[in-house]
C-alpha cells in the first residue's frame, strides 16, 4: 500500500466509483428487478466493504488475493440475499456475510483437522446464522441458533469452537501508544513459582534493586502466575501501567545479568 493506492487481484481501489446512498438504493431496486448491469455496478461500488474486512485478516495470512476474491463471493451473496424491505443498511448486512465467507475459506484450508460430523454441524450453524441475520437484520445469539436448528446450545457452542480461527500468543489484544499488550500477557502459568524462578536464574540480587511496585508486579506475574489483568485489579492500576512497569522491571533484571 502506498500513496493511498491499493491494488489487489488487479483492482486499483482508487478507481472504484463512489455512489451516494440514494444512488445505491436506486441500483439495488434495479438489480432486484433483474438488471445485470446494475448488479455488477453495485458490486463494484461496494468492493470497499471487502477491503475494510480484509484488514482484519491480511496481517496474519499471506494469501491476500485469495481472501479478497472469497470476500467478493460473500459480497455477491449479500447482494443476492439482501431484502430491500428490511429497515437496515446494505453495509450492515453485508459485512457479516463477507466475514463469514472468508472465515469459512480459512477454516477449509486450515491445517487444524476437525471431524466430519463436527464440521457438518458447524456449517449448519453458520447457514442458520446467515438465515437469521437475513430475517432479523441482526446477529443471532447462540440460543437463537440452537432453537432454529432444534439442537442443544452446547452442541452449537462446541461446533463453533471447533472451527474457530486459531490465535497466536503474539497477537496484540490492546494497544496504548507504545505499550502493546499481547495474548501471551493474558496467560498465567502455574508452573512459575518463586523457588523455581530464583533457583534457576538467581534473581535475588537483581530483584532487590527494583522499587516496591515493580517487585510486587514481578512477584504476582512470575511467582504466582497471574495475568496482567489480574495484577491490575489486585494493585489498583491499569493493565497498560502493569505492562509498562513489568517491562521496566525485566529491563533492570537483564541489566543485572
C-alpha positions as CSV (number, residue, x, y, z in Angstrom):
1,X,0.0,0.0,0.0
2,X,1.4,3.4,-0.9
3,X,0.0,6.9,-1.7
4,X,-3.5,5.6,-0.6
5,X,-3.4,3.3,-3.6
6,X,-4.2,-0.4,-3.1
7,X,-4.0,-2.9,-6.0
8,X,-5.5,-6.3,-5.2
9,X,-6.0,-9.0,-7.9
10,X,-5.5,-6.3,-10.5
11,X,-8.1,-4.0,-9.0
12,X,-6.9,-0.4,-8.3
13,X,-9.1,0.7,-5.4
14,X,-8.6,4.3,-6.3
15,X,-10.6,3.7,-9.5
16,X,-13.6,2.2,-7.6
17,X,-16.6,4.5,-8.1
18,X,-18.3,6.2,-5.2
19,X,-22.1,6.5,-5.1
20,X,-24.4,8.3,-2.7
21,X,-26.9,6.4,-0.6
22,X,-29.7,7.4,-2.9
23,X,-27.9,6.2,-6.0
24,X,-27.1,2.9,-4.3
25,X,-30.7,2.4,-3.3
26,X,-31.8,3.0,-6.9
27,X,-29.3,0.5,-8.2
28,X,-30.5,-2.0,-5.6
29,X,-34.1,-1.7,-6.9
30,X,-32.9,-2.2,-10.5
31,X,-30.8,-5.3,-9.7
32,X,-33.6,-6.9,-7.7
33,X,-35.7,-6.4,-10.8
34,X,-33.1,-8.5,-12.8
35,X,-30.9,-5.7,-14.2
36,X,-27.5,-7.5,-14.6
37,X,-25.6,-4.2,-15.3
38,X,-27.0,-2.7,-12.1
39,X,-25.9,-5.8,-10.2
40,X,-22.4,-5.5,-11.5
41,X,-22.1,-1.8,-10.9
42,X,-23.5,-2.2,-7.4
43,X,-20.9,-4.9,-6.6
44,X,-18.0,-2.8,-7.9
45,X,-19.2,0.2,-5.9
46,X,-19.2,-1.9,-2.7
47,X,-15.8,-3.6,-3.1
48,X,-14.5,-1.2,-0.4
49,X,-16.6,-3.2,2.1
50,X,-14.5,-6.3,1.2
51,X,-11.3,-4.2,1.6
52,X,-12.4,-3.0,5.0
53,X,-12.9,-6.6,6.1
54,X,-9.7,-7.7,4.6
55,X,-7.7,-5.6,7.0
56,X,-8.7,-8.0,9.8
57,X,-7.0,-10.9,8.1
58,X,-4.1,-9.6,5.9
59,X,-1.6,-9.3,8.8
60,X,-2.0,-13.0,9.6
61,X,-2.4,-14.6,6.2
62,X,-0.2,-14.1,3.1
63,X,-2.9,-15.2,0.6
64,X,-4.4,-11.6,0.3
65,X,-5.6,-12.1,-3.3
66,X,-7.4,-15.3,-2.4
67,X,-9.0,-13.8,0.6
68,X,-10.1,-10.7,-1.4
69,X,-11.7,-13.0,-4.0
70,X,-13.5,-15.0,-1.4
71,X,-14.7,-11.8,0.2
72,X,-16.1,-10.7,-3.1
73,X,-18.1,-14.0,-3.2
74,X,-19.5,-13.1,0.2
75,X,-20.4,-9.6,-1.2
76,X,-22.3,-11.2,-4.1
77,X,-24.2,-13.5,-1.7
78,X,-25.1,-10.5,0.4
79,X,-26.3,-8.6,-2.7
80,X,-28.5,-11.5,-3.9
81,X,-29.9,-12.2,-0.4
82,X,-30.5,-8.6,0.7
83,X,-34.1,-7.8,1.5
84,X,-34.8,-4.2,0.4
85,X,-37.9,-4.2,2.6
86,X,-35.9,-4.5,5.8
87,X,-35.0,-1.3,7.5
88,X,-31.3,-1.9,7.5
89,X,-28.3,-0.5,5.5
90,X,-26.8,-2.8,3.0
91,X,-23.3,-2.5,4.5
92,X,-24.6,-3.5,7.9
93,X,-26.0,-6.7,6.4
94,X,-23.1,-7.4,4.0
95,X,-20.1,-7.1,6.3
96,X,-21.0,-10.2,8.5
97,X,-21.7,-12.1,5.3
98,X,-18.2,-11.2,3.9
99,X,-16.5,-12.1,7.2
100,X,-18.3,-15.4,7.3
101,X,-17.3,-16.3,3.8
102,X,-13.7,-15.5,4.5
103,X,-13.6,-17.4,7.7
104,X,-15.2,-20.4,6.0
105,X,-12.5,-20.4,3.4
106,X,-9.7,-20.2,6.0
107,X,-11.3,-23.0,8.0
108,X,-11.5,-25.2,5.0
109,X,-7.8,-24.5,4.2
110,X,-6.6,-24.8,7.8
111,X,-4.0,-27.3,9.0
112,X,-6.2,-28.0,12.1
113,X,-8.2,-31.1,11.5
114,X,-11.8,-31.2,12.6
115,X,-14.0,-34.3,12.5
116,X,-16.5,-34.5,9.6
117,X,-19.6,-34.7,11.9
118,X,-18.5,-31.6,13.9
119,X,-17.7,-29.7,10.7
120,X,-21.1,-30.6,9.2
121,X,-22.8,-29.3,12.4
122,X,-20.7,-26.1,12.3
123,X,-21.8,-25.5,8.7
124,X,-25.4,-26.0,9.6
125,X,-24.9,-23.5,12.4
126,X,-23.3,-20.9,10.0
127,X,-26.1,-21.4,7.5
128,X,-28.7,-20.9,10.2
129,X,-26.9,-17.8,11.4
130,X,-27.0,-16.3,7.9
131,X,-30.7,-17.1,7.6
132,X,-31.4,-15.5,11.0
133,X,-29.4,-12.4,10.0
134,X,-31.4,-12.2,6.8
135,X,-34.7,-12.5,8.6
136,X,-33.9,-10.3,11.6
137,X,-31.2,-8.0,10.3
138,X,-29.1,-8.6,13.4
139,X,-26.6,-11.0,14.8
140,X,-28.4,-14.0,16.4
141,X,-27.4,-15.4,19.8
142,X,-26.3,-19.0,20.3
143,X,-29.6,-19.8,21.9
144,X,-31.5,-18.5,18.8
145,X,-29.4,-20.6,16.5
146,X,-29.9,-23.7,18.7
147,X,-33.6,-23.2,18.7
148,X,-33.7,-22.7,15.0
149,X,-31.8,-26.0,14.4
150,X,-33.6,-27.8,17.3
151,X,-30.2,-28.9,18.7
152,X,-28.7,-28.3,22.2
153,X,-27.0,-25.0,22.9
154,X,-23.9,-26.9,23.9
155,X,-23.7,-28.6,20.6
156,X,-23.8,-25.2,18.8
157,X,-21.1,-23.8,21.0
158,X,-18.8,-26.9,20.6
159,X,-19.2,-26.8,16.8
160,X,-18.3,-23.2,16.6
161,X,-15.4,-23.5,18.9
162,X,-14.0,-26.4,16.9
163,X,-13.8,-24.4,13.7
164,X,-12.9,-21.1,15.3
165,X,-9.8,-19.4,13.9
166,X,-6.6,-20.3,15.9
167,X,-5.0,-17.4,17.7
168,X,-1.3,-16.7,18.1
169,X,0.2,-15.9,21.6
170,X,1.8,-13.0,19.8
171,X,-1.5,-11.5,18.7
172,X,-2.0,-8.0,20.2
173,X,-5.1,-7.6,22.3
174,X,-4.6,-4.0,23.5
175,X,-2.5,-1.0,22.4
176,X,-1.9,2.2,24.4
177,X,0.7,4.2,22.4
178,X,4.0,2.4,22.9
179,X,2.6,-0.2,25.3
180,X,1.2,-3.2,23.4
181,X,-0.4,-6.0,25.4
182,X,-0.2,-9.4,23.7
183,X,-2.3,-12.5,24.2
184,X,0.7,-14.2,26.0
185,X,0.4,-11.4,28.7
186,X,-3.1,-12.7,29.5
187,X,-1.9,-16.3,30.0
188,X,-1.0,-17.4,33.5
189,X,1.5,-20.2,34.2
190,X,1.0,-22.2,37.4
191,X,4.5,-23.7,37.0
192,X,6.2,-20.4,37.7
193,X,6.7,-20.4,41.4
194,X,9.3,-18.4,43.4
195,X,11.6,-21.3,44.3
196,X,12.0,-22.4,40.7
197,X,12.4,-18.9,39.4
198,X,15.1,-17.9,41.9
199,X,16.8,-21.2,41.8
200,X,17.0,-21.2,38.0
201,X,18.1,-17.6,37.4
202,X,19.5,-16.5,40.8
203,X,17.4,-13.3,40.8
204,X,17.6,-12.3,44.4
205,X,20.1,-9.6,44.0
206,X,18.5,-8.1,40.9
207,X,15.1,-8.2,42.4
208,X,16.3,-6.2,45.4
209,X,17.1,-3.3,43.2
210,X,13.6,-2.9,42.0
211,X,11.1,-0.5,43.6
212,X,8.3,-1.9,45.7
213,X,5.6,-1.7,43.0
214,X,7.9,-3.4,40.4
215,X,8.7,-6.1,42.9
216,X,5.0,-6.7,43.6
217,X,4.3,-6.9,39.8
218,X,7.1,-9.4,39.2
219,X,6.1,-11.4,42.2
220,X,2.4,-11.7,41.1
221,X,3.3,-12.2,37.4
222,X,6.1,-14.7,37.6
223,X,6.0,-16.2,41.1
224,X,2.2,-16.6,41.3
225,X,1.5,-16.9,37.6
226,X,-1.2,-14.2,37.4
227,X,-2.2,-12.4,34.2
228,X,-1.6,-8.7,33.8
229,X,-5.4,-8.1,34.1
230,X,-5.4,-9.9,37.4
231,X,-2.4,-7.9,38.6
232,X,-4.0,-4.6,37.6
233,X,-7.2,-5.5,39.6
234,X,-5.2,-6.5,42.6
235,X,-2.9,-3.5,42.9
236,X,-5.4,-0.9,41.5
237,X,-3.7,0.4,38.4
238,X,-4.5,-0.1,34.7
239,X,-3.3,-3.1,32.7
240,X,-1.3,-0.7,30.4
241,X,0.6,0.6,33.6
242,X,1.2,-3.0,34.7
243,X,2.6,-3.8,31.3
244,X,4.9,-0.7,31.4
245,X,6.2,-1.4,34.9
246,X,6.7,-5.0,34.1
247,X,8.8,-4.2,31.1
248,X,10.9,-1.8,33.1
249,X,11.5,-4.4,35.8
250,X,12.5,-7.0,33.3
251,X,14.9,-4.5,31.7
252,X,16.5,-3.8,35.0
253,X,16.8,-7.5,35.8
254,X,18.5,-8.1,32.4
255,X,21.0,-5.3,33.2
256,X,21.9,-7.1,36.4
257,X,22.8,-10.2,34.4
